[in-house]
């Protein structure tokens, strides 16, 4: 079965399954889900905990022994398997499947992985987890939901944050839920009465935003110029390679070109948030000056490689604004010849 992180606590109050797989790239939410499983296991008498760090090619004999050996004191145990790559390999997959098929009511497994790709999701060991337990997929909180998430967290801490305060806090912590959680904890100490205004947040909350190139691509597809430029500044400050950033921008260009030239009624090849962003972008794709965009991208590429004088990040900012449909500077006619 599959569970959402929000439904996990209520589920654990009712039952404890044989195995729980928690996958995702959001450390705060994944960590809270794992803590819920640990607490649920302790409440039902699983007092021992064995932790194993495993990667592809690792020896699974210790895990088999941990799961198969009787405890010295007859205690029930939680066997925690952490896989940094999310890929146990052939031997690891076979070991997981065989261990989960054993009817052992004194052992519960918890498997922690990053986000699983499509091939791994259809693997035998993931299917075994779904058959014998639950898979909790942890997804990042996107820009459209971060305000509601912060408001809910604030209320749980007894904080009454104004609407403009929530908006400011979301802007300063987007993409970094751990920082957002920590800032809310700090605000509870700063304002014992729980009343939080935008001015209080402005004075006390550091800019802890964290973005990735995929979010940048979604922003330019959707035409959100302000957010795209803020992401570019954040990626530059974090030391992300300019080559990766340019790749995200040129991919967005190609996706929009595909939308502009696609036959009527055809659907874009995209999923999730990218599909929603591309749907917005498709409405303006036919009006975009693709020859000028190509020239701008080529200039940025040459700047990255040191073959053209100029700041590649500034050129990519102009490119992002162009793709969003709000050009900051017109491309000189001489560049288009």
Secondary structure as UniProt FT lines:
FT   STRAND          2..3
FT   HELIX           5..14
FT   STRAND          19..24
FT   HELIX           27..43
FT   TURN            44..45
FT   STRAND          48..53
FT   TURN            56..57
FT   HELIX           61..68
FT   TURN            72..73
FT   STRAND          77..83
FT   TURN            84..85
FT   HELIX           89..101
FT   TURN            105..106
FT   STRAND          107..113
FT   HELIX           118..121
FT   HELIX           124..132
FT   STRAND          134..138
FT   TURN            143..145
FT   HELIX           146..156
FT   TURN            157..158
FT   STRAND          160..161
FT   HELIX           163..173
FT   TURN            174..175
FT   HELIX           177..190
FT   TURN            192..193
FT   STRAND          195..196
FT   HELIX           198..204
FT   HELIX           213..222
FT   HELIX           225..237
FT   TURN            238..239
FT   HELIX           242..261
FT   TURN            264..265
FT   HELIX           272..285
FT   TURN            286..287
FT   HELIX           290..304
FT   TURN            305..306
FT   HELIX           312..323
FT   TURN            324..325
FT   HELIX           333..336
//
